[in-house]
Amino acid sequence: MAERLNNHFQFLDVSRQDPAKKEIGVRRSQYVEIYNPFQPEQSASQAHRCLECGNPYCEWKCPVHNFIPNWLKLISEGNILEAAELSHQTNTLPEVCGRVCPQDRLCEGACTLNDGFGAVTIGSVEKYITDTALAMGWRPDMSSVIATDKKVAIIGAGPAGLGCADVLVRNGVKPVVFDRNPEIGGLLTFGIPEFKLEKPVIQLRREVFEGMGIEFRLNTEIGKDIGMDDLLKEYDAVFMGMGTYTYMKGGFPGEDLEGVHEALTYLVSNVNRNMGFEKDPADFIDMSGKKVVVLGGGDTAMDCNRTSIRQGAEQVTCAYRRDEANMPGSRREVTNAREEGVEFLFNRQPIAIIGD
């Protein structure tokens, strides 16, 4: 270990190695995360490739400005619990970001080693840190928090609401989070498919939050089960983080035809069935045995493509209006979709959907 830590040219001796993927047959048929977890030695070796740049572009490119070089160094030295503490100073859900963030467009895309040597596997190490620390029994240290008499209602248990609750409880304010759904996470839970983010990850995070003192009132709809006026009377403040459950229309004829589905509605229906939260079987959208065309080139389009494969679609084709180099989604997700059997049509601008 000491010899490796003294090697300042680790990035030359050790190439970038992503976590191994599960066998393609498993991926095409099961709703499980496709990447196997990093092992300790692999994680340390990959983390030590970091150059500890004086001006860490990875940190600046990260939307929450994670202390990336610092926790990479801690992992290279085997200090998992310290890395977890540091990771949580800037991020409420690091184990989620390690799984679903488009690192190739953000931190890893800005890595000095990205051009010619392969970026440090920042996302995979980030996932490894929190997964491993939580499995070891690590929990946020709340011993120095001084409680106040303040109480805040938070509407929405998605990323914004959870982030707000995390900051408040660490500063001695009692957060009470309301959500109409039966589980926390918002679109992390109900929109992102399990092959990218398994739901026990969110359920464990809920246990962590509750242990910190955050209260959740689920299956509760504001305006129906409790009024806004009541919240304003009972709480010192109200935070509204309801999310953006809307989608972009294509603006061409035929979008309202039978058999044309909104991406979010489709993805939510599939997750609800898999999790046992389905209220009406008629809400489920099934692509089994069908020829499917997905319009778009972003990560949501890739989620629809790959979900259709797992539902047993006869054929799945993704049509995008520009070329592959200009797709807005993560390169990683495009690669995964192609490996799983999705066909791509580029430079195809839809002008109309024609029914029978």
CORDAVEN-V573641 format. One record per helix or strand of 2 or more residues. SS is the DSSP state (alpha for helix, beta for strand). FROM is the first residue (numbers start at 1). LEN is the number of residues. Records with the same first field share a line. If there is no record, write none. Layout:
SS = FROM-LEN  FROM-LEN
This chain:
alpha = 2-4  10-4  24-6  40-8  57-5  68-9  80-8  94-7  103-3  107-4  112-3  122-14  159-12  187-4  199-14  228-7  263-13  281-3  299-13  324-3  331-9
beta = 151-5  174-5  215-3  237-4  291-5  315-5  343-3
